[in-house]
Amino acid sequence: MAKKVEIVDDEGARASGAQISMCRELTNPLLLDDNLIAVCAQCFKGIQHRPNLPVANLIKLCEACVYATAGDPKFIVTKTTVDEVRDYFIKKGD
């Protein structure tokens, strides 16, 4: 079943009460050149995330751990991240 993703500005992300950042598994090369590298707080696998997380002190989890622990999570993404990913694919030509 497809999940709905709400696009919010940075203030909306801070106001959402988010406690977890779902991060992508570590790849080589990184999915986006300026991604930051971290470790999943639950399974300790390498993960990557965008450098501009709007909420301080988020628990960073890999996708598998989010789905295993969060039940039916609500997903939000910041407009900044949407714009960055869009610009990346336009530049890449996909």
VENQUIGI-V384720 format. One record per residue. N is the residue number from 0. PHI is phi in radians with two decimals (* if undefined). Layout:
n=N phi=PHI
n=N phi=PHI
This chain:
n=0 phi=*
n=1 phi=-1.25
n=2 phi=-1.67
n=3 phi=-1.49
n=4 phi=-2.06
n=5 phi=-1.62
n=6 phi=-1.62
n=7 phi=-2.27
n=8 phi=-1.42
n=9 phi=-1.03
n=10 phi=-1.15
n=11 phi=-1.11
n=12 phi=-1.15
n=13 phi=-1.13
n=14 phi=-1.35
n=15 phi=-1.24
n=16 phi=1.40
n=17 phi=-0.98
n=18 phi=-2.13
n=19 phi=-2.18
n=20 phi=-1.91
n=21 phi=-1.43
n=22 phi=-1.96
n=23 phi=-1.44
n=24 phi=-1.06
n=25 phi=-1.17
n=26 phi=-2.22
n=27 phi=-2.28
n=28 phi=-1.35
n=29 phi=-1.06
n=30 phi=-1.07
n=31 phi=-2.23
n=32 phi=-0.94
n=33 phi=-1.73
n=34 phi=-1.03
n=35 phi=-1.75
n=36 phi=-1.81
n=37 phi=-2.55
n=38 phi=-2.20
n=39 phi=-1.02
n=40 phi=-1.21
n=41 phi=-1.85
n=42 phi=-1.84
n=43 phi=1.20
n=44 phi=-1.31
n=45 phi=-1.22
n=46 phi=-2.35
n=47 phi=-2.37
n=48 phi=-2.61
n=49 phi=-1.22
n=50 phi=-1.33
n=51 phi=-1.96
n=52 phi=-1.03
n=53 phi=-1.39
n=54 phi=-1.99
n=55 phi=-1.25
n=56 phi=1.07
n=57 phi=-1.22
n=58 phi=-1.36
n=59 phi=-1.67
n=60 phi=-2.18
n=61 phi=-1.28
n=62 phi=-1.01
n=63 phi=-1.05
n=64 phi=-1.23
n=65 phi=-1.07
n=66 phi=-1.17
n=67 phi=-1.29
n=68 phi=-1.96
n=69 phi=-1.63
n=70 phi=1.21
n=71 phi=-2.10
n=72 phi=-1.20
n=73 phi=-1.66
n=74 phi=-1.86
n=75 phi=-2.25
n=76 phi=-2.47
n=77 phi=-1.40
n=78 phi=-1.03
n=79 phi=-1.00
n=80 phi=-1.16
n=81 phi=-1.02
n=82 phi=-1.10
n=83 phi=-1.12
n=84 phi=-1.19
n=85 phi=-1.01
n=86 phi=-1.08
n=87 phi=-1.06
n=88 phi=-1.25
n=89 phi=-1.13
n=90 phi=-1.12
n=91 phi=-1.25
n=92 phi=1.65
n=93 phi=-1.56
